[in-house]
Amino acid sequence: RTVYIFAQDFTVFGGALGEAHAQKICKVMDMATKTGCPVIGLNDSGGARIQEGVVSLGGYAEIFYRNVASSGVIPQFSLILGPCAGGAVYSPAMTDFTLMVKNTSHMFITGPDVIKTVTQEEVTFEDLGGAMTHNSISGVSHLACDSEEDVFDALRELIGYIPQNNMERSPAYEYTADEKTEIKELDSIIPDSSNEPYEMRDVINLIFDDNLFEIQPHWAKNIIIGFARLRGQAIGIVANQPSVLAGCLDID
């Protein structure tokens, strides 16, 4: 799979975005769109480079424009590998999938120090914009991984379900037909009464080729979304979860 990648280096100016920085990112995004390939951003930035003034903010505008123009055309992935503050958080929020690392990744527009100065409220980096905050409360992030190695592994698996662009099909794998056509375990999982809860993931894992690759497992737990394979073909799944709020829809 051909992909395009840009990475922010926190050891250089704190990964802050300036004019040249923005031009490099925009050029990569343009090439990805022209060739119909996914674009992956490794985000680790302190925001705009204030020494360059409004020019750096204009760079963000160019990136946001490309995020919108590429939406629905090519897949866009954001990996949050460190602190992302200020303008650096908007682009990841606009991409298709945002992956974070527990106890390492942080996303917020205004940091804890400014919040304490203005509101006198003390809040930690984790509570304000940590991986679990955005995976369980805000819903901005789609996956929370234990380490950077895990986040790269999750990205590789996720890309395996996603097509290169909106004109191509998702990757398909060889499938060997199983003579077993009845799944008797379903009789014991799904209760006779519609008022009794059960675990929908057990049903999904029995029906499809492999286990479910779940998206946003910590947010809005009454609905399950994710990817799986059926006869080697990648498919998307949306399922009610009867064991949480009886699977009812709410605002999340």
Secondary structure, 3 states (H helix, E strand, C coil): CCCEEEECCCCCHHHCECHHHHHHHHHHHHHHHHHCCCEEEEEEECCECHHHCHHHHHHHHHHHHHHHHHCCCCCEEEEEEEEEEHHHHHHHHHCCEEEEECCCCEEECCCHHHHHHHHCCCCCHHHHHEHHHHHHHHCCCCEEECCHHHHHHHHHHHHCCCCCCCCCCCCCCCCCCCCCCCCCHHHHHCCCCCCCCCCHHHHHHHHCCCCCEEECCCCCCCEEEEEEEECCEEEEEEEECCCCHHHCCCCC
